[in-house]
């Protein structure tokens, strides 16, 4: 591969790193052609882009976009494929599901929701990660809960008593 070809590959990988906020570094080396095709199909269905990369070129792409975390770079040994995604936990769920029939892919590392996860033992943690939107929805639901309780109490039969008490107290002030 010439220097120009390497530069094009590095630029393409850097573009992918900028386009997708989350990526998983995996090892799919021992998969046969049928299993690899099935994995690629599942990735396509879940809108995950699967790319086999050369470790040195991917390291240079990480450096180019200033994502070259030392822990991520250490994992770039042997056969490496990268899963790019918009949804942080989608590849983890896919990997866990795919492993029911195979022992691969193996998670080397992941960059999800601004954090670095190193090692295959982090799959469960990544499966349970919540997106920013899910966290905001949880907070809104928690904030709405007390207000809903007060409104339902006021609308219930006990609420009529409370409303009566409030009217009585208002009439005493006037």
Residue, then its C-alpha position, 0 to 999 in steps of 0.5 A: x500500500x502506497x503512502x497516498x493510499x494509506x493517507x486516504x484510508x486514514x482520512x476515511x477512518x477519521x471521517x467515520x470517527x467524526x460522523x459516529x459518536x460511538x465505536x467498538x473495537x472488536x475481534x472477529x478473526x475466527x468467524x467463518x464466511x457464513x458467520x461473518x456474513x450473518x454478523x454484517x447483516x445484523x450490523x446493517x439491520x441495526x445501523x451499525x457500520x462494521x469495518x475491518x481496519x489495520x491497527x496502525x492506520x486506525x491509530x493514526x486516524x484516532x490521533x487525527x481526530x484527537x481520540x487516541x486514548x492510551x487505553x484504546x491504542x493498547x487494544x489495537x493488536x491482532x485482527x481488529x474490526x471497528x463497529x461505528x454507531x449512533x446508538x451507544x449500546x446497540x453494538x453491545x446488544x448485538x455482540x451479546x446476542x450474536x454470541x449465543x451461537x459463537x464465541x466471537x466477536x470479542x470486545x477489545x474496547x469501546x468508546x461510548x457516551x464519552x467513556x472508554x471501556x476496555x475488555x470483553x467483561x464490559x459488555x454487560x455494562x455497555x448493554x445497560x448504558x442509557x443514552x442522553x435522551x433516555x436519561x433526560x426522559x427519566x429525569x422528566x418522569x421523576x420530576x412529574x411524579x410528585x405533581x401527578x400525585x398532588x393532582x390525583x389527590x385533589x381530583x379524588x374524593x379526598x381531594x374534595x375534602x382538601x378543596x373544601x378545607x382550602x375554601x374554608x381557610x380562604x373565607x376566614x381570611x376574607 
